[in-house]
């Protein structure tokens, strides 16, 4: 799960394994495999980094050093 924020500031957690598409329309919009869409405050690079961190931790363990995208 990754932590994200709605535009009203409320934090929620999203299952990163269900993300199908991330786009800027111009706000960041995440589309899930089931078609649900979420508008969030985070930028696309921030969302991608959160997903990469999540995937890395689930495959290498939660105490592993995480890669940083540039």
SULTAZI-V978516 format. One line per field, one symbol per residue. psi: psi as a letter, one per 20 degrees, with the letter a starting at -180 (. if undefined). A space follows every 50 residues. Layout:
psi=???
This chain:
psi=qqprprhjipqrppohijphqprokirpppprhjiqqpprhqrghggggg gggggghhhiqijqpqqpq.
